[in-house]
Amino acid sequence: MPYSHFTFDSVRETFQLETVLSRGIFSDIEPVAPSAHLTEGLKRNVPLAVAIGTEKAKSELIVVDVLVELCVHFDYRISLFSGIDFNVDDEKGLVGVCDFLVSLSPDQLSLKAPAIILVEAKRDNLTEGFGQCIAEMLAAQRFNGEKGNDIPCIYGATTTGARCSGENSMRY
C-alpha cells in the first residue's frame, strides 16, 4: 500500500501509534524573517496557485519556494528532493513518492540519511494528508535507522499552500 493510501486512522492502527497533543514545540525557536525574494515570490505566486487549485500548482508555486528558502538559509548544507520514490518497507506499505523530502546532507545527487522533514501538499483538505505524511515520517525513521543515523526527531507538514498543519513532529 503506498503512502497515499494511508489515512490518519489506518496509519495509527497499522503502526500502533498513540496520539499525543503537543502545542508550542517551536515556541522557543526564534523566528527567521523571510527574504525579500521569498516575500515577493509568494505575493505573486499564491493567488495564482490558489486560483489553479491543484496540488501540483500549490507545490510548484508555493511550497517549493519556501523549501528553497530553507536550503538557502542553511547555505545548502541540507538537500531538497521533490517527487522522489521513497521505498523503505514494502511489507508495511512504506512505499511511494514523497512530495518533498529534506535531508540533513548536502548531497543533492541522491538521498542520504538522515531524512529530517517531509512535506505533503494537498488540494483542499489538510486532514487527508495526515496519514500519508505520518507514514512518510515513519519511513524516514526506518530509513535513517537502517543507515545508522538515529536522530531524535523527524518533522512533517501537510499544507494546502494557504494553510499548514502546523507543529507536527515525531519523537522516539
DSSP file (Angstrom, degrees, kcal/mol; ACC not computed):
  #  RESIDUE AA STRUCTURE BP1 BP2  ACC     N-H-->O    O-->H-N    N-H-->O    O-->H-N    TCO  KAPPA ALPHA  PHI   PSI    X-CA   Y-CA   Z-CA
    1    1 A M              0   0    0      0, 0.0    94,-0.6     0, 0.0     5,-0.0   0.000 360.0 360.0 360.0 122.7    0.0    0.0    0.0
    2    2 A P  B >   -a   95   0A   0      0, 0.0     3,-2.3     0, 0.0     4,-0.4  -0.279 360.0-101.0 -72.9 163.5    1.6    3.3   -1.0
    3    3 A Y  G >  S+     0   0    0     92,-2.3     3,-1.9     1,-0.3   132,-0.2   0.853 118.8  65.3 -49.3 -40.1    1.8    6.3    1.4
    4    4 A S  G 3  S+     0   0    0      1,-0.3    -1,-0.3    93,-0.1   128,-0.1   0.649  94.3  60.0 -65.1 -14.2   -1.2    7.9   -0.3
    5    5 A H  G <  S+     0   0    0     -3,-2.3     2,-0.3    88,-0.2    -1,-0.3   0.587  83.2 100.3 -88.6 -10.0   -3.5    5.1    0.8
    6    6 A F    <   -     0   0    0     -3,-1.9   126,-0.5    -4,-0.4     2,-0.2  -0.577  53.6-166.4 -77.6 135.2   -2.9    5.7    4.5
    7    7 A T     >  -     0   0    0     -2,-0.3     4,-2.5   124,-0.3     5,-0.3  -0.666  39.4-101.0-104.9 170.8   -5.4    7.7    6.5
    8    8 A F  H  > S+     0   0    0    119,-0.3     4,-1.7    -2,-0.2     5,-0.1   0.933 124.5  43.7 -56.9 -46.4   -4.8    9.1    9.9
    9    9 A D  H  > S+     0   0    0      1,-0.2     4,-2.3     2,-0.2    -1,-0.2   0.902 113.3  49.9 -68.3 -41.0   -6.7    6.2   11.5
   10   10 A S  H  > S+     0   0    0      1,-0.2     4,-2.9     2,-0.2     5,-0.2   0.881 110.4  49.1 -69.7 -36.2   -5.2    3.5    9.3
   11   11 A V  H  X S+     0   0    0     -4,-2.5     4,-2.0     2,-0.2    -1,-0.2   0.893 112.2  49.5 -69.3 -37.1   -1.6    4.6    9.9
   12   12 A R  H  <>S+     0   0    0     -4,-1.7     5,-2.1    -5,-0.3     4,-0.5   0.920 116.2  42.3 -64.8 -42.5   -2.3    4.7   13.7
   13   13 A E  H ><5S+     0   0    0     -4,-2.3     3,-0.7     3,-0.2    -2,-0.2   0.941 114.6  49.2 -69.9 -47.8   -3.8    1.3   13.7
   14   14 A T  H 3<5S+     0   0    0     -4,-2.9    -2,-0.2     1,-0.2    -1,-0.2   0.884 124.5  29.7 -60.1 -41.2   -1.2   -0.3   11.3
   15   15 A F  T 3<5S-     0   0    0     -4,-2.0    -1,-0.2    -5,-0.2    -2,-0.2   0.274 105.8-121.7-106.8  10.3    1.8    1.0   13.3
   16   16 A Q  T < 5 +     0   0    0     -3,-0.7     2,-0.3    -4,-0.5    -3,-0.2   0.927  49.3 174.0  49.7  55.7    0.1    1.1   16.7
   17   17 A L      < -     0   0    0     -5,-2.1     2,-0.4    -6,-0.2    -1,-0.2  -0.658  24.8-142.4 -94.6 149.1    0.7    4.8   17.2
   18   18 A E        -     0   0    0     -2,-0.3     2,-0.6     2,-0.0     0, 0.0  -0.911  16.5-126.7-110.1 136.5   -0.6    6.9   20.0
   19   19 A T        +     0   0    0     -2,-0.4     2,-0.5     2,-0.0    -7,-0.0  -0.735  29.2 178.5 -84.6 123.4   -1.8   10.4   19.5
   20   20 A V        -     0   0    0     -2,-0.6     2,-0.4     2,-0.0    -2,-0.0  -0.976  22.3-139.3-125.8 115.9   -0.2   12.9   21.9
   21   21 A L        +     0   0    0     -2,-0.5     2,-0.4     2,-0.0    -2,-0.0  -0.609  24.8 177.9 -78.5 128.7   -1.1   16.5   21.5
   22   22 A S        -     0   0    0     -2,-0.4     2,-0.4   145,-0.2     3,-0.3  -0.960   6.0-169.6-134.5 114.6    1.8   18.8   21.8
   23   23 A R        +     0   0    0     -2,-0.4     4,-0.0     1,-0.2    -2,-0.0  -0.801  65.6  17.7-104.7 144.7    1.4   22.5   21.4
   24   24 A G    >   +     0   0    0     -2,-0.4     3,-1.7     1,-0.1     4,-0.3   0.783  63.2 151.2  76.1  28.6    4.2   25.0   21.1
   25   25 A I  T 3  S+     0   0    0     -3,-0.3     3,-0.2     1,-0.3    -1,-0.1   0.742  82.1  40.1 -67.0 -18.4    7.1   22.7   20.2
   26   26 A F  T >  S+     0   0    0      1,-0.1     3,-1.8     2,-0.1    -1,-0.3   0.233  82.1 109.2-107.8  12.9    8.7   25.6   18.3
   27   27 A S  T <  S+     0   0    0     -3,-1.7    -1,-0.1     1,-0.3    -2,-0.1   0.754  78.5  50.8 -64.7 -24.3    7.9   28.3   20.9
   28   28 A D  T 3  S+     0   0    0     -4,-0.3     2,-0.5    -3,-0.2    -1,-0.3   0.442  89.8 100.2 -90.8   0.3   11.5   28.6   22.0
   29   29 A I  S <  S-     0   0    0     -3,-1.8    -3,-0.0     1,-0.0    -4,-0.0  -0.736  76.5-125.0 -91.0 130.6   12.7   29.0   18.4
   30   30 A E        -     0   0    0     -2,-0.5    -2,-0.1     1,-0.1    -3,-0.0  -0.584  32.3-114.6 -72.1 127.0   13.5   32.5   17.2
   31   31 A P        -     0   0    0      0, 0.0     2,-0.5     0, 0.0    -1,-0.1  -0.273  22.6-137.7 -61.6 149.3   11.5   33.3   14.0
   32   32 A V        -     0   0    0      0, 0.0     0, 0.0     0, 0.0     0, 0.0  -0.945  17.0-125.8-110.3 127.0   13.5   33.8   10.8
   33   33 A A        -     0   0    0     -2,-0.5     2,-0.1     1,-0.1     0, 0.0  -0.508  28.6-117.0 -71.1 135.1   12.4   36.7    8.6
   34   34 A P        -     0   0    0      0, 0.0    -1,-0.1     0, 0.0    32,-0.0  -0.376  32.9-104.0 -69.5 152.4   11.8   35.6    5.0
   35   35 A S     >  -     0   0    0      1,-0.1     4,-2.5    -2,-0.1     5,-0.2  -0.285  25.8-113.2 -69.6 160.8   14.0   37.1    2.3
   36   36 A A  H  > S+     0   0    0      1,-0.2     4,-2.8     2,-0.2     5,-0.3   0.870 119.0  58.0 -61.0 -36.0   12.6   39.8    0.1
   37   37 A H  H  > S+     0   0    0      2,-0.2     4,-2.3     1,-0.2    -1,-0.2   0.930 109.2  42.9 -60.6 -46.6   12.9   37.3   -2.8
   38   38 A L  H  > S+     0   0    0      2,-0.2     4,-2.9     1,-0.2     5,-0.3   0.934 114.2  50.9 -65.8 -45.9   10.6   34.8   -1.0
   39   39 A T  H  X S+     0   0    0     -4,-2.5     4,-2.1     1,-0.2    -2,-0.2   0.925 114.4  42.9 -58.4 -47.1    8.2   37.5    0.1
   40   40 A E  H  X S+     0   0    0     -4,-2.8     4,-1.8     2,-0.2    -1,-0.2   0.905 113.9  51.9 -67.1 -41.4    7.8   38.9   -3.4
   41   41 A G  H  X S+     0   0    0     -4,-2.3     4,-3.0    -5,-0.3     5,-0.2   0.922 112.0  45.2 -61.9 -44.3    7.6   35.5   -5.0
   42   42 A L  H  X S+     0   0    0     -4,-2.9     4,-2.5     2,-0.2    -1,-0.2   0.880 108.8  56.4 -67.7 -37.2    4.8   34.4   -2.7
   43   43 A K  H  < S+     0   0    0     -4,-2.1    -1,-0.2    -5,-0.3    -2,-0.2   0.887 117.0  36.8 -59.8 -37.6    3.0   37.6   -3.1
   44   44 A R  H  X S+     0   0    0     -4,-1.8     4,-0.6    -5,-0.1    -2,-0.2   0.884 123.8  39.7 -79.7 -42.2    3.0   37.0   -6.9
   45   45 A N  H  X S+     0   0    0     -4,-3.0     4,-2.9    -5,-0.2     5,-0.2   0.826  98.4  69.0 -85.9 -34.1    2.5   33.2   -6.8
   46   46 A V  H  X S+     0   0    0     -4,-2.5     4,-2.8     1,-0.2     5,-0.3   0.914  99.7  48.7 -58.3 -48.1    0.0   32.4   -4.1
   47   47 A P  H  > S+     0   0    0      0, 0.0     4,-2.0     0, 0.0    -1,-0.2   0.902 114.8  46.7 -59.5 -37.7   -3.0   34.0   -5.8
   48   48 A L  H  X S+     0   0    0     -4,-0.6     4,-2.5     2,-0.2     5,-0.2   0.931 113.0  48.3 -68.0 -45.2   -2.2   32.1   -9.0
   49   49 A A  H  X S+     0   0    0     -4,-2.9     4,-2.8     1,-0.2     5,-0.3   0.908 113.4  47.4 -61.7 -42.4   -1.7   28.8   -7.2
   50   50 A V  H  < S+     0   0    0     -4,-2.8    -1,-0.2    -5,-0.2    -2,-0.2   0.881 111.6  51.1 -67.6 -38.0   -4.9   29.2   -5.2
   51   51 A A  H  < S+     0   0    0     -4,-2.0    -2,-0.2    -5,-0.3    -1,-0.2   0.906 112.1  45.6 -66.1 -41.4   -6.8   30.1   -8.4
   52   52 A I  H  < S-     0   0    0     -4,-2.5    -2,-0.2    -5,-0.1    -1,-0.2   0.933  92.3-166.1 -66.5 -45.0   -5.4   27.0  -10.2
   53   53 A G     <  +     0   0    0     -4,-2.8     2,-0.2     1,-0.2    -3,-0.1   0.457  35.7 125.9  80.7   2.5   -6.3   25.0   -7.1
   54   54 A T     >  -     0   0    0     -5,-0.3     4,-2.2     1,-0.1    -1,-0.2  -0.585  68.2-122.1 -94.3 159.2   -4.4   21.8   -7.8
   55   55 A E  H  > S+     0   0    0      1,-0.2     4,-2.6    -2,-0.2     5,-0.2   0.898 113.9  54.3 -60.1 -40.4   -1.8   20.1   -5.5
   56   56 A K  H  > S+     0   0    0      2,-0.2     4,-2.7     1,-0.2     5,-0.2   0.921 108.2  47.4 -62.0 -46.0    0.7   20.4   -8.3
   57   57 A A  H  > S+     0   0    0      1,-0.2     4,-2.7     2,-0.2     5,-0.3   0.916 113.6  47.6 -63.0 -43.2    0.3   24.1   -8.7
   58   58 A K  H  X>S+     0   0    0     -4,-2.2     5,-2.0    -9,-0.2     4,-1.7   0.890 113.1  49.3 -66.2 -38.1    0.5   24.7   -5.0
   59   59 A S  I  <>S+     0   0    0     -4,-2.6     5,-2.4     3,-0.2     6,-0.2   0.944 118.1  38.7 -62.8 -47.8    3.6   22.6   -4.8
   60   60 A E  I  <5S+     0   0    0     -4,-2.7    -2,-0.2    -5,-0.2    -1,-0.2   0.823 124.5  36.4 -75.7 -32.8    5.3   24.3   -7.6
   61   61 A L  I  <5S+     0   0    0     -4,-2.7    -1,-0.2    -5,-0.2    -3,-0.2   0.636 134.2   9.5 -99.0 -15.6    4.3   27.9   -6.9
   62   62 A I  I  X5S+     0   0    0     -4,-1.7     4,-1.6    -5,-0.3     3,-0.3   0.657 121.2  46.9-125.9 -63.8    4.3   28.0   -3.1
   63   63 A V  I  ><S+     0   0    0     -5,-2.0     4,-2.3     1,-0.2     5,-0.2   0.890 109.8  52.3 -60.4 -45.4    5.8   25.1   -1.2
   64   64 A V  H  ><S+     0   0    0     -5,-2.4     4,-2.7    -6,-0.2    -1,-0.2   0.878 106.4  54.6 -62.6 -36.1    9.0   24.7   -3.3
   65   65 A D  H  > S+     0   0    0     -3,-0.3     4,-1.9    -6,-0.2    -1,-0.2   0.901 109.2  48.0 -63.1 -39.4    9.8   28.4   -2.8
   66   66 A V  H  X S+     0   0    0     -4,-1.6     4,-1.6     2,-0.2    -2,-0.2   0.913 113.7  46.9 -66.6 -42.1    9.6   28.1    1.0
   67   67 A L  H  X S+     0   0    0     -4,-2.3     4,-2.0     2,-0.2    -2,-0.2   0.855 109.7  52.6 -71.3 -34.4   11.7   24.9    1.0
   68   68 A V  H  X S+     0   0    0     -4,-2.7     4,-2.6     2,-0.2    -1,-0.2   0.904 106.4  54.6 -64.5 -39.3   14.3   26.5   -1.3
   69   69 A E  H  X S+     0   0    0     -4,-1.9     4,-2.7    -5,-0.2    -2,-0.2   0.888 105.7  53.1 -59.0 -38.6   14.5   29.4    1.1
   70   70 A L  H  X S+     0   0    0     -4,-1.6     4,-1.7     2,-0.2    -1,-0.2   0.926 108.8  48.9 -61.0 -45.6   15.2   26.8    3.8
   71   71 A C  H  <>S+     0   0    0     -4,-2.0     5,-3.1     1,-0.2     6,-0.4   0.915 112.5  47.7 -61.1 -43.6   18.1   25.5    1.8
   72   72 A V  H ><5S+     0   0    0     -4,-2.6     3,-2.2     1,-0.2    -2,-0.2   0.921 107.5  56.3 -62.9 -44.2   19.5   28.9    1.2
   73   73 A H  H 3<5S+     0   0    0     -4,-2.7    -1,-0.2     1,-0.3    -2,-0.2   0.862 110.9  44.4 -56.5 -36.5   19.1   29.7    4.9
   74   74 A F  T ><5S-     0   0    0     -4,-1.7     3,-2.2    -5,-0.1    -1,-0.3   0.080 116.3-114.1 -97.8  23.7   21.3   26.7    5.7
   75   75 A D  T < 5 -     0   0    0     -3,-2.2    -3,-0.2     1,-0.3    -2,-0.1   0.822  67.5 -65.0  50.0  37.4   23.8   27.6    3.0
   76   76 A Y  T 3 <S+     0   0    0     -5,-3.1    -1,-0.3    -6,-0.2    -4,-0.1   0.759 100.5 132.0  57.3  28.7   22.9   24.4    1.1
   77   77 A R    <   +     0   0    0     -3,-2.2     2,-0.3    -6,-0.4    30,-0.2   0.484  69.3  55.5 -81.9  -3.6   24.2   22.2    3.9
   78   78 A I  S    S-     0   0    0     -7,-0.2     2,-0.3    28,-0.2    26,-0.2  -0.815  83.1-133.3-119.0 163.7   20.8   20.4    3.5
   79   79 A S  E     -B  103   0B   0     24,-2.2    24,-2.3    -2,-0.3     2,-0.4  -0.909   8.0-149.5-122.4 152.2   19.3   18.8    0.4
   80   80 A L  E     -B  102   0B   0     -2,-0.3     2,-0.4    22,-0.2    22,-0.2  -0.962  11.0-172.3-121.4 132.3   15.8   19.1   -1.0
   81   81 A F  E     -B  101   0B   0     20,-2.7    20,-2.3    -2,-0.4     2,-0.4  -0.975   3.8-163.7-125.9 140.9   14.1   16.4   -3.1
   82   82 A S  E     -B  100   0B   0     -2,-0.4    18,-0.2    18,-0.2    17,-0.2  -0.987  68.9  -8.4-127.7 126.0   10.8   16.7   -4.9
   83   83 A G  E    S+     0   0B   0     16,-1.5     2,-0.3    15,-1.1    16,-0.2   0.840  86.6 154.5  65.0  36.7    8.7   13.8   -6.1
   84   84 A I  E     -B   98   0B   0     14,-0.7    14,-2.1    -3,-0.1     2,-0.3  -0.680  50.5-106.2 -97.9 152.2   11.2   11.0   -5.4
   85   85 A D  E     -B   97   0B   0     -2,-0.3     2,-0.3    12,-0.2    12,-0.2  -0.576  32.4-174.7 -69.1 133.0   10.4    7.4   -4.8
   86   86 A F        +     0   0    0     10,-3.4     2,-0.8    -2,-0.3    -1,-0.1  -0.656  10.1 170.7-131.9  74.6   11.0    6.6   -1.1
   87   87 A N        +     0   0    0     -2,-0.3     8,-0.2     8,-0.2     3,-0.1  -0.784  13.3 146.8 -95.1 105.6   10.5    2.9   -0.9
   88   88 A V        +     0   0    0      6,-2.7     2,-0.3    -2,-0.8     7,-0.2   0.812  69.5   9.8-109.5 -44.1   11.6    1.8    2.5
   89   89 A D  B  >> -G   94   0C   0      5,-1.7     5,-2.5     1,-0.1     4,-0.6  -0.761  53.8-178.0-148.0  93.6    9.4   -1.2    3.6
   90   90 A D  T >45S+     0   0    0     -2,-0.3     3,-0.9     1,-0.2     5,-0.1   0.870  84.9  58.2 -61.2 -39.2    7.2   -2.8    1.0
   91   91 A E  T 345S+     0   0    0      1,-0.3    -1,-0.2     2,-0.1    -2,-0.0   0.855 112.1  40.0 -61.2 -36.8    5.7   -5.3    3.5
   92   92 A K  T 345S-     0   0    0     -3,-0.5    -1,-0.3     2,-0.1    -2,-0.2   0.440 117.3-110.2 -92.6  -1.1    4.4   -2.5    5.8
   93   93 A G  T <<5S+     0   0    0     -3,-0.9     2,-1.8    -4,-0.6    -3,-0.2   0.651  70.5 142.5  83.5  14.3    3.3   -0.3    2.9
   94   94 A L  B   < +G   89   0C   0     -5,-2.5    -6,-2.7   -92,-0.1    -5,-1.7  -0.498  40.4 106.6 -90.3  69.5    6.0    2.3    3.4
   95   95 A V  B     +a    2   0A   0     -2,-1.8   -92,-2.3   -94,-0.6     2,-0.3  -0.958  38.0  69.2-141.8 155.7    6.5    2.9   -0.3
   96   96 A G  S    S-     0   0    0     -2,-0.3   -10,-3.4   -94,-0.2     2,-0.4  -0.841  76.1 -42.6 133.4-167.0    5.7    5.6   -2.8
   97   97 A V  E     -B   85   0B   0     -2,-0.3     2,-0.4   -12,-0.2   -12,-0.2  -0.841  42.2-147.4-105.5 133.9    6.5    9.1   -3.9
   98   98 A C  E     -B   84   0B   0    -14,-2.1   -15,-1.1    -2,-0.4   -14,-0.7  -0.818  11.1-142.0 -96.0 137.8    7.0   11.9   -1.4
   99   99 A D  E    S-     0   0B   0     -2,-0.4   -16,-1.5     1,-0.3     2,-0.3   0.978  86.3  -3.0 -59.3 -53.9    6.0   15.4   -2.5
  100  100 A F  E     -BC  82 119B   0     19,-1.4    19,-1.9   -18,-0.2     2,-0.4  -0.999  63.8-178.6-142.7 143.0    9.0   16.9   -0.7
  101  101 A L  E     -BC  81 118B   0    -20,-2.3   -20,-2.7    -2,-0.3     2,-0.4  -0.995   9.8-158.7-141.4 133.3   11.8   15.5    1.4
  102  102 A V  E     -BC  80 117B   0     15,-2.6    14,-2.8    -2,-0.4    15,-1.6  -0.944   9.2-162.5-115.0 134.3   14.6   17.4    3.1
  103  103 A S  E     -BC  79 115B   0    -24,-2.3   -24,-2.2    -2,-0.4     2,-0.9  -0.886  27.2-129.1-116.5 147.0   17.8   15.6    4.2
  104  104 A L  S    S+     0   0    0     10,-2.9   -26,-0.1    -2,-0.4    11,-0.1  -0.251  85.7  90.7 -86.3  46.7   20.4   16.8    6.6
  105  105 A S  S    S-     0   0    0     -2,-0.9    -2,-0.2     7,-0.1     7,-0.1  -0.994  73.8-140.1-139.4 140.1   23.1   16.1    4.0
  106  106 A P        +     0   0    0      0, 0.0     2,-0.6     0, 0.0   -28,-0.2   0.571  69.2 115.1 -77.8  -5.7   24.4   18.4    1.3
  107  107 A D        +     0   0    0      1,-0.2     5,-0.3   -30,-0.2    -2,-0.1  -0.517  36.7 174.8 -69.8 110.5   24.4   15.6   -1.3
  108  108 A Q        +     0   0    0     -2,-0.6    -1,-0.2     1,-0.1     3,-0.1   0.503  66.7  72.5 -94.0  -5.8   21.8   16.7   -3.9
  109  109 A L  S    S+     0   0    0      1,-0.3     2,-0.3   -30,-0.0    -1,-0.1   0.849 112.1   2.0 -80.8 -34.3   22.6   13.8   -6.2
  110  110 A S  S    S-     0   0    0     -3,-0.0    -1,-0.3   -29,-0.0     2,-0.2  -0.992  86.9 -89.9-150.9 152.8   21.0   11.1   -4.1
  111  111 A L        -     0   0    0     -2,-0.3     2,-0.3    -3,-0.1    -3,-0.1  -0.435  45.0-176.9 -66.9 127.1   19.1   10.9   -0.9
  112  112 A K        -     0   0    0     -5,-0.3    -8,-0.2    -2,-0.2    -7,-0.1  -0.917  29.4 -66.9-121.7 150.5   21.3   10.3    2.1
  113  113 A A  S    S+     0   0    0     -2,-0.3   -10,-0.1     1,-0.1     2,-0.0  -0.495  98.3  58.5 -74.7 149.3   20.4    9.9    5.8
  114  114 A P        -     0   0    0      0, 0.0   -10,-2.9     0, 0.0     2,-0.5   0.387  59.8-169.2 -92.8 139.7   19.2   11.5    7.8
  115  115 A A  E     +C  103   0B   0     25,-0.3   -12,-0.3   -12,-0.2    29,-0.1  -0.765  15.6 169.1 -79.1 129.3   15.9   12.4    6.3
  116  116 A I  E     +     0   0B   0    -14,-2.8    39,-3.1    -2,-0.5     2,-0.4   0.690  50.5  35.9-121.2 -26.0   14.5   15.1    8.6
  117  117 A I  E     -Cd 102 155B   0    -15,-1.6   -15,-2.6    37,-0.2     2,-0.4  -0.997  52.2-173.7-138.5 135.0   11.5   16.8    7.0
  118  118 A L  E     -Cd 101 156B   0     37,-1.9    39,-2.2    -2,-0.4     2,-0.4  -0.993   7.2-169.4-125.7 136.0    8.6   15.6    4.9
  119  119 A V  E     -Cd 100 157B   0    -19,-1.9   -19,-1.4    -2,-0.4     2,-0.5  -0.990   3.8-166.0-129.0 129.2    6.0   17.9    3.3
  120  120 A E  E     - d   0 158B   0     37,-2.6    39,-2.7    -2,-0.4     2,-0.5  -0.956  10.5-149.4-113.4 128.8    2.8   16.8    1.6
  121  121 A A  E     - d   0 159B   0     -2,-0.5     2,-0.3    37,-0.2    39,-0.2  -0.845  17.4-170.5 -97.2 130.6    0.8   19.3   -0.5
  122  122 A K        -     0   0    0     37,-3.4     4,-0.1    -2,-0.5    -2,-0.0  -0.876  25.8-128.9-121.5 153.7   -2.9   18.7   -0.5
  123  123 A R  S    S-     0   0    0     -2,-0.3    -1,-0.1     2,-0.1     3,-0.1   0.982  86.0 -30.2 -66.5 -59.1   -5.6   20.3   -2.7
  124  124 A D  S    S+     0   0    0      1,-0.2     2,-0.6    35,-0.0    36,-0.1   0.596 118.8  68.4-134.0 -23.6   -8.1   21.4   -0.1
  125  125 A N    >>  -     0   0    0      1,-0.2     4,-0.6    34,-0.1     3,-0.6  -0.897  46.5-170.2-121.3 109.4   -8.2   19.2    3.0
  126  126 A L  H >> S+     0   0    0     -2,-0.6     3,-1.5     1,-0.2     4,-0.7   0.887  88.1  62.1 -59.8 -40.6   -5.3   19.0    5.4
  127  127 A T  H >> S+     0   0    0      1,-0.3     3,-0.9     2,-0.2     4,-0.6   0.832  94.2  62.6 -59.0 -34.3   -6.7   16.1    7.2
  128  128 A E  H <4 S+     0   0    0     -3,-0.6     4,-0.5     1,-0.2    -1,-0.3   0.794 104.9  48.2 -61.4 -27.6   -6.5   13.9    4.1
  129  129 A G  H <X S+     0   0    0     -3,-1.5     4,-2.7    -4,-0.6    -1,-0.2   0.590  88.1  84.6 -90.4 -11.1   -2.7   14.3    4.1
  130  130 A F  H <X S+     0   0    0     -3,-0.9     4,-2.7    -4,-0.7     5,-0.2   0.939  92.1  44.8 -59.4 -51.0   -2.1   13.5    7.8
  131  131 A G  H  X S+     0   0    0     -4,-0.6     4,-2.3     1,-0.2  -124,-0.3   0.908 115.3  48.7 -60.4 -43.2   -2.0    9.7    7.4
  132  132 A Q  H  > S+     0   0    0     -4,-0.5     4,-2.0  -126,-0.5    -1,-0.2   0.927 113.2  46.5 -62.4 -47.0    0.2   10.0    4.3
  133  133 A C  H  X S+     0   0    0     -4,-2.7     4,-2.2     2,-0.2    -2,-0.2   0.902 112.2  50.1 -64.7 -42.1    2.6   12.4    6.0
  134  134 A I  H  X S+     0   0    0     -4,-2.7     4,-2.4    -5,-0.2    -1,-0.2   0.907 109.3  51.7 -64.1 -41.5    2.8   10.3    9.1
  135  135 A A  H  X S+     0   0    0     -4,-2.3     4,-2.2    -5,-0.2    -1,-0.2   0.902 110.3  49.3 -61.5 -40.1    3.6    7.1    7.1
  136  136 A E  H  X S+     0   0    0     -4,-2.0     4,-2.3     2,-0.2    -1,-0.2   0.869 109.1  52.3 -66.3 -36.4    6.4    9.0    5.3
  137  137 A M  H  X S+     0   0    0     -4,-2.2     4,-2.3     2,-0.2    -2,-0.2   0.905 109.1  49.8 -65.6 -40.8    7.8   10.1    8.7
  138  138 A L  H  X S+     0   0    0     -4,-2.4     4,-2.3     2,-0.2    -2,-0.2   0.907 110.2  50.7 -63.0 -40.9    7.8    6.5    9.9
  139  139 A A  H  X S+     0   0    0     -4,-2.2     4,-3.1     1,-0.2    -2,-0.2   0.902 108.9  51.5 -62.6 -40.6    9.6    5.5    6.7
  140  140 A A  H  X S+     0   0    0     -4,-2.3     4,-2.9     2,-0.2   -25,-0.3   0.905 107.9  52.4 -62.9 -41.0   12.1    8.3    7.3
  141  141 A Q  H  X S+     0   0    0     -4,-2.3     4,-2.2     2,-0.2    -2,-0.2   0.930 114.2  42.4 -59.5 -45.9   12.7    7.0   10.8
  142  142 A R  H  X S+     0   0    0     -4,-2.3     4,-2.7     2,-0.2    -2,-0.2   0.909 113.4  52.1 -67.9 -42.3   13.3    3.5    9.4
  143  143 A F  H  X S+     0   0    0     -4,-3.1     4,-1.2     2,-0.2    -2,-0.2   0.932 111.9  46.5 -58.2 -47.8   15.5    4.8    6.6
  144  144 A N  H  <>S+     0   0    0     -4,-2.9     5,-3.1     1,-0.2     3,-0.4   0.925 112.5  50.0 -62.2 -45.1   17.6    6.7    9.0
  145  145 A G  H ><5S+     0   0    0     -4,-2.2     3,-1.7     1,-0.2    -2,-0.2   0.895 107.2  53.8 -61.6 -41.5   17.9    3.8   11.4
  146  146 A E  H 3<5S+     0   0    0     -4,-2.7    -1,-0.2     1,-0.3    -2,-0.2   0.787 109.0  50.0 -63.4 -26.6   19.0    1.4    8.6
  147  147 A K  T 3<5S-     0   0    0     -4,-1.2    -1,-0.3    -3,-0.4    -2,-0.2   0.310 121.2-109.4 -93.2   7.8   21.7    3.9    7.6
  148  148 A G  T < 5S+     0   0    0     -3,-1.7     2,-0.3     1,-0.1    -3,-0.2   0.811  84.2 122.0  70.8  30.5   22.9    4.0   11.3
  149  149 A N      < +     0   0    0     -5,-3.1     2,-0.8    -6,-0.1    -3,-0.1  -0.595  34.7 175.7-128.0  69.9   21.6    7.6   11.7
  150  150 A D        -     0   0    0     -2,-0.3    -9,-0.1    -5,-0.2    -8,-0.0  -0.666   9.0-177.2 -79.4 110.0   19.1    7.6   14.5
  151  151 A I        -     0   0    0     -2,-0.8    21,-0.1   -10,-0.1     3,-0.1  -0.795  31.2-123.4-106.8 153.7   18.1   11.2   15.1
  152  152 A P  S    S+     0   0    0      0, 0.0    20,-1.1     0, 0.0     2,-0.4   0.694  85.9  25.7 -72.7 -19.3   15.7   12.2   17.9
  153  153 A C  E     - E   0 171B   0     18,-0.2     2,-0.4    19,-0.1    18,-0.2  -0.993  52.0-167.7-152.0 138.2   13.0   13.9   15.8
  154  154 A I  E     - E   0 170B   0     16,-1.8    16,-2.4    -2,-0.4     2,-0.3  -0.980  21.1-147.9-121.0 136.8   11.6   13.9   12.3
  155  155 A Y  E     -dE 117 169B   0    -39,-3.1   -37,-1.9    -2,-0.4     2,-0.3  -0.795  15.5-179.5-109.1 148.6    9.2   16.7   11.2
  156  156 A G  E     -dE 118 168B   0     12,-1.4    12,-0.6    -2,-0.3     2,-0.3  -0.989   4.5-171.2-142.9 151.6    6.3   16.6    8.8
  157  157 A A  E     -d  119   0B   0    -39,-2.2   -37,-2.6    -2,-0.3     2,-0.4  -0.997  11.3-156.9-142.5 146.1    3.9   19.1    7.5
  158  158 A T  E     +d  120   0B   0     -2,-0.3     7,-2.4   -39,-0.2     2,-0.3  -0.992  25.8 176.9-119.9 130.5    0.7   18.9    5.4
  159  159 A T  E     -dF 121 164B   0    -39,-2.7   -37,-3.4    -2,-0.4     5,-0.2  -0.966  39.9-159.8-138.3 150.7   -0.2   22.0    3.5
  160  160 A T        -     0   0    0      3,-2.7     4,-0.1    -2,-0.3   -39,-0.1   0.358  60.4-108.1 -97.8  -0.5   -2.8   23.3    1.1
  161  161 A G  S    S+     0   0    0      2,-0.8     3,-0.1   -99,-0.1  -111,-0.1  -0.029 119.4  51.9  93.0 -30.2   -0.4   26.1    0.2
  162  162 A A  S    S+     0   0    0      1,-0.3     2,-0.3  -112,-0.0    -1,-0.0   0.634 117.8  30.9-106.8 -24.3   -2.7   28.5    2.1
  163  163 A R        -     0   0    0      3,-0.0    -3,-2.7     0, 0.0    -2,-0.8  -0.969  67.9-156.7-135.0 151.0   -2.8   26.6    5.3
  164  164 A C  B     -F  159   0B   0     -2,-0.3    -5,-0.2    -5,-0.2     3,-0.1  -0.927  27.9-122.8-127.8 152.1   -0.4   24.3    7.0
  165  165 A S        -     0   0    0     -7,-2.4     2,-0.3    -2,-0.3    -6,-0.1   0.666  52.1-151.2 -68.9 -15.0   -0.9   21.5    9.6
  166  166 A G        +     0   0    0     -8,-0.2     2,-1.6     1,-0.1    -1,-0.2  -0.628  55.0  14.0  89.7-136.3    1.4   23.3   11.9
  167  167 A E  S    S+     0   0    0     -2,-0.3     2,-0.5    -3,-0.1  -145,-0.2  -0.582  71.6 152.5 -90.3  81.1    3.6   21.8   14.5
  168  168 A N  E     +E  156   0B   0     -2,-1.6   -12,-1.4   -12,-0.6     2,-0.3  -0.928  11.3 155.5-108.3 131.8    3.7   18.1   13.8
  169  169 A S  E     -E  155   0B   0     -2,-0.5     2,-0.5   -14,-0.2   -14,-0.2  -0.978  34.0-138.1-147.8 161.9    6.7   16.0   14.8
  170  170 A M  E     -E  154   0B   0    -16,-2.4   -16,-1.8    -2,-0.3     2,-0.4  -0.984  21.4-174.4-124.4 120.6    7.5   12.5   15.6
  171  171 A R  E      E  153   0B   0     -2,-0.5   -18,-0.2   -18,-0.2    -2,-0.0  -0.892 360.0 360.0-112.9 145.0    9.8   11.9   18.5
  172  172 A Y              0   0    0    -20,-1.1   -19,-0.1    -2,-0.4    -1,-0.1   0.314 360.0 360.0-140.5 360.0   11.1    8.5   19.5
